[in-house]
């Protein structure tokens, strides 16, 4: 399968902030190093380019000097905290149905550029997670984190003390398997084609303890994960940039691995311009903020990255046909 740029949700980073700080690192420096807004940690459902998550994990490992950061962070992750989709998976009636939900729904609701696969034979099942995104820096750390989410999914049904019969990893460094065995508390085989865990096939029939979620369909109000269309990706990155200030086209182009001119050309091929997409997203966020109690128009302007509230008022009037104070009176 060809490699494609993937997206995930910020919730996939798990409790990374406290984990780094508790070990003497600075989470702000981790995000500064990869040029991402720290505010994404307060927006767990926000779409994030998968390659950027790779970089965050690499930066965090560098920050605290841990070559197996993804695995150690993975000991703390919980599938039920991995967005509404993760909670739905954790409430499956059986382990087998949880894996089926994960495999069928991952690319639609949580993370693209990733393939989950379950293969069973001779009483052994292997559940693998393959990252198709071309991002390289931090890939191994992300693979360790991904395997940890697979393990936690099984623990929802088999108990917190359960460990796999075998953990497969892609790395081939000397003594790597031995170091990871101490973290996973399970046998580790290095040099595998894709990360995976192995366990007895009979476990797939294990029912969830307590009251499971049944076979209800998945529903969520979360923003959809971007597809490969330029408009979808740019809109997602505009939302990410707005966490820190006024979005800049050069920053968004760099996160897409292209020049400003190339981005403008690709949008133009779809009959779009960056300024049009930006205005739409800025207006949408301004409307949401203006509907919140306790925020003045000046507060809203600053949150949107305007240094002068008057500039925001003029922009909002252009977008909506009325100034922000009049809009508030209209919707009150």
Secondary structure by P-SEA (a helix, b strand, c coil): ccccbbbbccccccaaaaaaaaacccaaaaaaaacccccccccccccccaaaaaaaaaaaaaaacccaaaaaaaaccccccccaaaaaaaacccaaaaaaaaaacccccccccbbbbbbbcccbbbbbbbbccccccaaaaaaaaaaaaaaaaaaacccccccccbbbbcccccaaaaaaaaaacccccccccccccccccccccccccccccccccccccccccccccaaaaaaaaaaaaaccccccaaaaaaaacccaaaaaaaaaaacccaaaaaaaaaaaaaaaaaacccccaaaaaaaaccccaaaaaaaaaaaccccaaaaaaaac
